[in-house]
Amino acid sequence: MQPATVLIISVGALVVAFTMFAVYTAFGPPAKQLVDPFDEHED
């Protein structure tokens, strides 16, 4: 396999993994621990 192909596949896999982790953090079980800073400081 060409080195450029390996690099493209590796970078693509990292982007997909990071995106899936971000979606899991935003909408999965860890989301219950997130706090909205704007709701805390309402007048």
N, C-alpha and C positions, 0 to 999 in steps of 0.2 A: 504494500500500500504506500502511496506517496505521503511524504511528511506533511504536506499542506492539507491533505484529506484527513489525516489523523488530527491535526490541529483544529480544523473546522468542526469535526465531530466532537472533539473534546470541549471546545468552547460552546457549542450548541447544547451539549449535555449539561454543562455547568449552568447555562442560562435557564434551561428547563427545570433543573433541580432547584435553583434559587427561586424561580417563579412558583413552583409547587410549594416550597417551604413558606413563602410569603402568603400564599392563599391559605395554607393550613394555619399559620399564625393568626391571620386576620379573621377567619371564619370557623376555625376548629375549636377544640377545648381550651387552648391557651387564650382565646379571645375573651373569656370571662374575666381574666385578670387585667385586661386593658382598661384604662381610664381615659375618658374624654376630658382634656384640660379645659375646654370651653364650657362644659357643663359644671365644672367645679367653681368657676369664677363668674357665674351669672349674678346679675344684680337683682 
